[in-house]
Amino acid sequence: MSTFRYTVSCRFTGDNHNLADQWLAWLTTQHIQEVLDAGALAAEILRCDGDLPHYEIRYVFQSRQAFQDYERNHAPRLRAEGLRLFPIEKGLVYGRTTGESIWQIKRP
């Protein structure tokens, strides 16, 4: 069975480096653990290249069904909390993508 990937991107517009630092602290001390507790197997944060703060959080779920369970039972609450703490009106642009991992190789 292939794993399922869920990626959340967040870009900060303007000079929002302080807000980006606050968001990153919340993410690493609270939010990611809540997503793991809700069914994700793993997570990583990618700081994207560029002048403005831009991150991708990549989650791994056991299957599409496990992700759908997360989306139905946990995501609405967790997303609402994130938007309450870091609303888009403050200059955040969120995006989401999903997909099934179909091939992977690792060096021995």
C-alpha positions as CSV (number, residue, x, y, z in Angstrom):
1,M,0.0,0.0,0.0
2,S,1.3,3.4,-1.0
3,T,1.5,6.2,1.5
4,F,-0.5,9.4,1.1
5,R,1.1,12.9,1.2
6,Y,-0.5,16.1,2.3
7,T,1.3,19.4,1.8
8,V,0.3,22.7,3.3
9,S,2.1,25.8,2.0
10,C,2.2,29.2,3.7
11,R,3.6,32.3,2.2
12,F,3.9,35.6,4.0
13,T,3.4,38.8,2.0
14,G,5.2,42.0,2.8
15,D,7.6,42.4,5.6
16,N,6.1,39.8,7.9
17,H,9.2,38.1,9.2
18,N,8.2,38.5,12.9
19,L,4.8,37.0,12.2
20,A,6.4,34.2,10.3
21,D,8.6,33.5,13.3
22,Q,5.6,33.4,15.6
23,W,3.7,31.1,13.2
24,L,6.7,28.8,12.9
25,A,7.0,28.6,16.7
26,W,3.3,27.7,17.0
27,L,3.7,25.1,14.2
28,T,6.7,23.3,15.8
29,T,5.5,23.5,19.4
30,Q,1.9,22.6,19.0
31,H,0.2,22.2,15.6
32,I,2.4,19.5,14.0
33,Q,2.1,17.4,17.1
34,E,-1.7,17.7,16.9
35,V,-1.7,16.5,13.3
36,L,0.5,13.6,14.2
37,D,-1.8,12.8,17.1
38,A,-4.7,12.9,14.6
39,G,-3.3,10.3,12.3
40,A,-0.2,11.5,10.4
41,L,2.8,9.2,10.4
42,A,5.5,11.9,9.9
43,A,5.9,15.6,9.1
44,E,8.7,17.8,7.8
45,I,9.0,21.6,7.3
46,L,10.6,23.0,4.2
47,R,11.8,26.6,4.2
48,C,11.4,27.6,0.6
49,D,14.0,29.8,-1.1
50,G,13.1,33.4,-1.7
51,D,13.1,36.9,-0.2
52,L,9.8,36.5,1.6
53,P,9.0,33.8,4.2
54,H,7.5,30.8,2.5
55,Y,7.2,27.3,4.0
56,E,5.8,23.9,3.1
57,I,4.7,21.4,5.7
58,R,4.7,17.9,4.3
59,Y,2.7,15.2,6.2
60,V,2.7,11.5,5.5
61,F,-0.4,9.4,6.1
62,Q,-0.7,5.6,5.9
63,S,-3.3,5.8,3.2
64,R,-5.8,8.0,1.4
65,Q,-8.4,6.7,3.8
66,A,-6.3,7.7,6.8
67,F,-6.0,11.2,5.4
68,Q,-9.8,11.3,4.7
69,D,-10.4,10.3,8.3
70,Y,-8.1,13.1,9.4
71,E,-9.8,15.6,7.2
72,R,-13.3,14.6,8.4
73,N,-12.6,14.3,12.1
74,H,-9.7,16.7,12.9
75,A,-8.8,19.1,10.1
76,P,-11.8,21.5,10.6
77,R,-10.9,22.2,14.2
78,L,-7.1,22.4,13.6
79,R,-7.6,24.7,10.5
80,A,-10.0,26.9,12.4
81,E,-7.4,27.3,15.2
82,G,-4.7,28.2,12.7
83,L,-6.9,30.8,11.0
84,R,-7.9,32.3,14.3
85,L,-4.3,32.7,15.4
86,F,-2.9,33.6,12.0
87,P,-5.7,35.0,9.8
88,I,-5.1,35.6,6.1
89,E,-5.8,39.3,6.7
90,K,-2.4,39.5,8.3
91,G,-0.7,38.7,5.0
92,L,-0.6,34.9,5.0
93,V,-1.4,32.9,1.9
94,Y,-2.2,29.3,2.5
95,G,-2.4,26.4,-0.1
96,R,-2.9,22.7,0.1
97,T,-2.0,19.8,-2.2
98,T,-2.5,16.0,-1.8
99,G,-1.3,13.0,-3.6
100,E,-0.3,9.3,-3.4
101,S,3.3,8.4,-3.2
102,I,3.8,6.0,-6.1
103,W,7.6,5.5,-6.1
104,Q,10.5,6.1,-3.8
105,I,14.1,5.2,-3.6
106,K,16.7,5.7,-0.8
107,R,20.4,5.3,-0.9
108,P,21.6,2.2,1.0
